[in-house]
Amino acid sequence: MQPSLNSQTLKQTFKQALVEVLHEEHDVLRDVFAEAIEDLALAEAIRAGQDSELVTRGAVFEVLEVLEVLEGKG
C-alpha cells in the first residue's frame, strides 16, 4: 500500500522544513535580503537618473575628485 500525504500534513512538513532552514542558514537568508534590497535601491537610482538632467563625464569626475579631497584620499 502506498502512503498518502494529505495537504495538511504536507503543509506542516513544509513549514517545519522552512523553519529549520531559517534557523540553520540565517546568514544565507540575510545575504539574500541584503542583495534584494541593493537591487531595489539600484533600480530606483536608475529610474531617478532617467528623469534627471544629463551631465558630462568630466562633471562627474570633478565631483568625484572633490569628494576624494574632502575624504582625505586626494
C-alpha positions in Angstrom: 0.0 0.0 0.0 1.3 3.4 -0.9 1.3 6.1 1.8 -0.7 9.2 1.1 0.0 12.7 2.1 -2.9 15.0 2.7 -2.5 18.7 2.2 -2.4 19.5 5.9 0.5 17.0 6.5 2.3 18.4 3.5 1.8 22.0 4.6 3.0 21.2 8.2 6.1 19.3 6.9 6.9 22.2 4.6 6.6 24.7 7.4 8.9 22.7 9.7 11.5 22.4 6.9 11.4 26.1 6.3 11.8 27.0 9.9 14.7 24.6 10.2 16.4 26.2 7.2 15.8 29.7 8.5 17.4 28.7 11.9 20.4 26.9 10.4 21.1 29.2 7.4 20.2 32.6 8.8 23.4 34.1 7.3 22.3 33.0 3.8 18.9 34.5 4.3 20.4 37.8 5.5 22.6 37.8 2.4 19.6 37.2 0.1 17.6 40.0 1.7 20.6 42.4 1.5 21.1 41.6 -2.2 17.4 42.1 -2.9 17.5 45.5 -1.1 20.6 46.6 -3.0 18.9 45.6 -6.3 15.8 47.6 -5.4 17.9 50.6 -4.5 19.9 50.4 -7.7 16.7 50.1 -9.8 15.3 53.2 -8.0 18.5 55.1 -8.6 18.4 54.2 -12.3 14.8 55.4 -12.5 15.6 58.6 -10.7 18.6 59.1 -13.0 16.5 58.7 -16.1 14.4 61.7 -15.0 17.3 64.0 -14.1 19.4 66.4 -16.1 22.2 64.9 -18.2 25.8 65.9 -17.2 29.1 65.4 -18.9 31.6 62.7 -17.9 34.0 65.5 -16.9 31.5 67.0 -14.5 31.1 63.6 -12.8 34.8 63.2 -12.3 35.1 66.7 -11.0 32.6 65.9 -8.2 34.4 62.6 -7.5 37.7 64.5 -7.2 36.2 66.9 -4.7 34.8 64.1 -2.7 38.2 62.4 -2.6 39.8 65.6 -1.3 37.1 66.0 1.3 37.6 62.4 2.5 41.4 62.9 2.6 42.2 60.5 -0.2 43.4 63.0 -2.7 
